């Protein structure tokens, strides 16, 4: 009961006129959960896929360490750069669309006013309320353009930071992607009579599950379901890589 009361008080404080005004003025908060999750899952999949392929081919553990570390750093950087460029491309598309709408308003103001009118009509405005709303929106160029971008083109006005998105991807890829390599770098499993690959597989499976469970905290999914879903996807990719290594080890020349 106390927790419900505290939540009620907190939500009430967030919905006072001043709090709402400040929140709207600052713009929406961007979540980088997608970038982190994407980097973590891909780091686990690609690194363990390489470990599984090498293990399937019965190659030296030294090769696992060398290729694995190179994979984590190179692929992590590549993914971060790709994410950075993708977010930057979205930002440039928004800027281009804004310039295009500004040009349309200069060249065809009546046609653009009619577009605003029809957008508002679809929202239920009519009569004098419709006329006043059209006049208010079209009296300010930025407000006019913003309305066209969101309502006509379906674009979000506030975009995520390209640098933060890239950093979230890189950090998740590198640190989570190192999990499959830890047993080969720290041979503690030898004291228990376990193979590095077995410990790597178990650690990777646990990491897949935990990443999925962590994602569920922010997506209102049930954490066991989200964890098992992520484990199933990653495990399938790893098994396919191991299968390729096992099938090719007797085909490719050993020297």
Secondary structure as UniProt FT lines:
FT   HELIX           2..14
FT   HELIX           17..26
FT   HELIX           33..56
FT   TURN            57..58
FT   HELIX           61..107
FT   HELIX           109..122
FT   TURN            123..124
FT   HELIX           127..138
FT   HELIX           141..147
FT   HELIX           148..152
FT   HELIX           162..177
FT   HELIX           179..185
FT   HELIX           187..192
FT   HELIX           196..219
FT   HELIX           223..248
FT   TURN            249..251
//
